[in-house]
Amino acid sequence: MLLVYDVTDRVSFSDLKVWMTAIREHAAENIKMVLVANKVDDLEAREVTRFEGQNTARENGMMYFEVSAK
């Protein structure tokens, strides 16, 4: 399961908690989740640090990737 948030939008990062809870409640017990940070090309508008993303992924047993759709 891919969970994607926008690094330029802190609310999208905060909403991950809601999505992770819903997935854990409704998906198979052994589901794998991957955290993807999008829009990393927009350095000036970045609101969520790489550290925050990596830490959230590590705490939840997920792989972490930073990408740009640009």
N, CA and C atoms as a LAMMPS dump frame, in Angstrom:
ITEM: TIMESTEP
0
ITEM: NUMBER OF ATOMS
210
ITEM: BOX BOUNDS ff ff ff
-5.0000000000000000e+02 5.0000000000000000e+02
-5.0000000000000000e+02 5.0000000000000000e+02
-5.0000000000000000e+02 5.0000000000000000e+02
ITEM: ATOMS id mol type element x y z
1 1 1 N 0.855 -1.164 0
2 1 2 C 0 0 0
3 1 3 C 0.897 1.222 0
4 2 1 N 0.712 2.104 -0.948
5 2 2 C 1.466 3.35 -1.014
6 2 3 C 0.703 4.452 -0.292
7 3 1 N 1.397 5.121 0.602
8 3 2 C 0.855 6.307 1.255
9 3 3 C 1.692 7.474 0.772
10 4 1 N 1.057 8.441 0.116
11 4 2 C 1.769 9.563 -0.482
12 4 3 C 1.321 10.856 0.197
13 5 1 N 2.303 11.681 0.549
14 5 2 C 1.975 13.003 1.075
15 5 3 C 2.781 14.052 0.313
16 6 1 N 2.323 15.277 0.412
17 6 2 C 2.912 16.421 -0.274
18 6 3 C 3.83 17.141 0.711
19 7 1 N 5.129 17.211 0.437
20 7 2 C 6.06 17.856 1.368
21 7 3 C 5.818 19.354 1.499
22 8 1 N 5.041 19.932 0.603
23 8 2 C 4.731 21.356 0.678
24 8 3 C 3.417 21.617 1.409
25 9 1 N 2.823 20.571 1.966
26 9 2 C 1.525 20.676 2.639
27 9 3 C 1.538 19.859 3.935
28 10 1 N 1.769 20.526 5.06
29 10 2 C 1.873 19.84 6.342
30 10 3 C 0.603 19.062 6.681
31 11 1 N -0.555 19.555 6.269
32 11 2 C -1.812 18.863 6.559
33 11 3 C -1.818 17.476 5.914
34 12 1 N -1.304 17.361 4.712
35 12 2 C -1.279 16.05 4.051
36 12 3 C -0.396 15.081 4.833
37 13 1 N 0.671 15.589 5.454
38 13 2 C 1.539 14.754 6.286
39 13 3 C 0.814 14.365 7.574
40 14 1 N 0.139 15.3 8.19
41 14 2 C -0.606 15.025 9.429
42 14 3 C -1.72 14.011 9.203
43 15 1 N -2.335 14.065 8.037
44 15 2 C -3.43 13.14 7.714
45 15 3 C -2.961 11.694 7.582
46 16 1 N -1.661 11.464 7.485
47 16 2 C -1.149 10.088 7.376
48 16 3 C -1.602 9.228 8.546
49 17 1 N -1.677 9.812 9.73
50 17 2 C -2.091 9.053 10.916
51 17 3 C -3.481 8.466 10.723
52 18 1 N -4.378 9.255 10.162
53 18 2 C -5.747 8.79 9.911
54 18 3 C -5.741 7.645 8.909
55 19 1 N -4.981 7.821 7.816
56 19 2 C -4.923 6.795 6.777
57 19 3 C -4.285 5.506 7.288
58 20 1 N -3.209 5.618 8.067
59 20 2 C -2.555 4.417 8.592
60 20 3 C -3.473 3.658 9.535
61 21 1 N -4.23 4.382 10.348
62 21 2 C -5.181 3.737 11.251
63 21 3 C -6.255 3.001 10.465
64 22 1 N -6.801 3.65 9.446
65 22 2 C -7.846 3.022 8.628
66 22 3 C -7.32 1.773 7.921
67 23 1 N -6.115 1.856 7.41
68 23 2 C -5.531 0.7 6.717
69 23 3 C -5.354 -0.457 7.691
70 24 1 N -4.825 -0.156 8.856
71 24 2 C -4.604 -1.223 9.85
72 24 3 C -5.92 -1.856 10.305
73 25 1 N -6.979 -1.066 10.344
74 25 2 C -8.286 -1.584 10.77
75 25 3 C -8.965 -2.424 9.694
76 26 1 N -8.732 -2.105 8.426
77 26 2 C -9.524 -2.719 7.361
78 26 3 C -8.749 -3.61 6.399
79 27 1 N -7.434 -3.54 6.424
80 27 2 C -6.636 -4.336 5.486
81 27 3 C -6.153 -5.623 6.15
82 28 1 N -5.582 -6.476 5.345
83 28 2 C -5.017 -7.718 5.858
84 28 3 C -3.928 -7.395 6.885
85 29 1 N -3.779 -8.248 7.855
86 29 2 C -2.844 -8.021 8.952
87 29 3 C -1.4 -7.852 8.477
88 30 1 N -1.038 -8.544 7.426
89 30 2 C 0.355 -8.523 6.959
90 30 3 C 0.601 -7.534 5.813
91 31 1 N -0.283 -6.555 5.651
92 31 2 C -0.124 -5.591 4.552
93 31 3 C 1.167 -4.786 4.728
94 32 1 N 1.839 -4.542 3.64
95 32 2 C 3.055 -3.743 3.631
96 32 3 C 2.699 -2.33 3.187
97 33 1 N 3.202 -1.343 3.907
98 33 2 C 2.961 0.051 3.554
99 33 3 C 4.293 0.716 3.207
100 34 1 N 4.257 1.598 2.22
101 34 2 C 5.421 2.358 1.782
102 34 3 C 5.042 3.83 1.851
103 35 1 N 5.905 4.638 2.455
104 35 2 C 5.653 6.072 2.571
105 35 3 C 6.407 6.809 1.473
106 36 1 N 5.673 7.633 0.715
107 36 2 C 6.251 8.367 -0.409
108 36 3 C 6.019 9.866 -0.203
109 37 1 N 7.107 10.616 -0.198
110 37 2 C 7.053 12.075 -0.092
111 37 3 C 7.117 12.653 -1.506
112 38 1 N 6.109 13.403 -1.889
113 38 2 C 6.039 13.955 -3.238
114 38 3 C 6.341 15.461 -3.225
115 39 1 N 6.699 15.988 -4.374
116 39 2 C 6.997 17.405 -4.626
117 39 3 C 8.305 17.856 -3.978
118 40 1 N 9.265 16.961 -3.872
119 40 2 C 10.535 17.332 -3.244
120 40 3 C 11.346 18.311 -4.085
121 41 1 N 10.937 18.548 -5.323
122 41 2 C 11.628 19.508 -6.181
123 41 3 C 11.355 20.956 -5.755
124 42 1 N 10.298 21.183 -4.997
125 42 2 C 9.909 22.541 -4.589
126 42 3 C 10.531 22.868 -3.225
127 43 1 N 11.834 23.105 -3.218
128 43 2 C 12.587 23.298 -1.98
129 43 3 C 12.121 24.5 -1.17
130 44 1 N 11.749 25.562 -1.833
131 44 2 C 11.344 26.784 -1.125
132 44 3 C 10.018 26.63 -0.396
133 45 1 N 9.145 25.777 -0.909
134 45 2 C 7.816 25.613 -0.314
135 45 3 C 7.739 24.437 0.653
136 46 1 N 8.836 23.732 0.829
137 46 2 C 8.831 22.522 1.658
138 46 3 C 8.45 22.85 3.1
139 47 1 N 7.472 22.1 3.633
140 47 2 C 7.012 22.268 5.008
141 47 3 C 7.34 21.051 5.871
142 48 1 N 7.568 19.908 5.246
143 48 2 C 7.849 18.67 5.974
144 48 3 C 9.271 18.24 5.628
145 49 1 N 10.112 18.068 6.641
146 49 2 C 11.505 17.725 6.394
147 49 3 C 11.665 16.248 6.049
148 50 1 N 12.796 15.948 5.436
149 50 2 C 13.131 14.555 5.129
150 50 3 C 13.194 13.75 6.424
151 51 1 N 13.775 14.34 7.464
152 51 2 C 13.883 13.66 8.755
153 51 3 C 12.511 13.249 9.281
154 52 1 N 11.537 14.144 9.198
155 52 2 C 10.184 13.839 9.684
156 52 3 C 9.591 12.662 8.917
157 53 1 N 9.755 12.68 7.616
158 53 2 C 9.237 11.587 6.795
159 53 3 C 9.924 10.274 7.109
160 54 1 N 11.246 10.302 7.18
161 54 2 C 12 9.084 7.482
162 54 3 C 11.649 8.553 8.867
163 55 1 N 11.51 9.437 9.824
164 55 2 C 11.184 9.03 11.185
165 55 3 C 9.8 8.388 11.254
166 56 1 N 8.83 8.968 10.58
167 56 2 C 7.479 8.402 10.553
168 56 3 C 7.501 7.016 9.914
169 57 1 N 8.222 6.892 8.825
170 57 2 C 8.325 5.592 8.149
171 57 3 C 8.976 4.564 9.067
172 58 1 N 10.067 4.93 9.697
173 58 2 C 10.789 4.004 10.581
174 58 3 C 9.897 3.569 11.755
175 59 1 N 9.203 4.51 12.361
176 59 2 C 8.337 4.208 13.504
177 59 3 C 7.205 3.256 13.127
178 60 1 N 6.828 3.249 11.855
179 60 2 C 5.704 2.434 11.409
180 60 3 C 6.119 1.255 10.54
181 61 1 N 7.416 0.967 10.512
182 61 2 C 7.909 -0.193 9.77
183 61 3 C 7.732 -0.096 8.268
184 62 1 N 7.859 1.119 7.721
185 62 2 C 7.657 1.325 6.29
186 62 3 C 8.963 1.703 5.606
187 63 1 N 9.054 1.413 4.32
188 63 2 C 10.12 1.957 3.491
189 63 3 C 9.748 3.404 3.193
190 64 1 N 10.754 4.223 2.86
191 64 2 C 10.527 5.644 2.62
192 64 3 C 11.226 6.075 1.333
193 65 1 N 10.495 6.838 0.519
194 65 2 C 11.049 7.359 -0.73
195 65 3 C 10.634 8.811 -0.886
196 66 1 N 11.523 9.61 -1.468
197 66 2 C 11.188 10.986 -1.841
198 66 3 C 11.188 11.052 -3.36
199 67 1 N 10.138 11.676 -3.926
200 67 2 C 9.981 11.733 -5.376
201 67 3 C 9.485 13.112 -5.803
202 68 1 N 9.572 13.319 -7.107
203 68 2 C 9.004 14.509 -7.72
204 68 3 C 8.262 14.069 -8.973
205 69 1 N 7.032 14.529 -9.107
206 69 2 C 6.251 14.204 -10.298
207 69 3 C 6.575 15.173 -11.431
208 70 1 N 7.414 16.141 -11.15
209 70 2 C 7.758 17.164 -12.146
210 70 3 C 8.629 16.592 -13.239
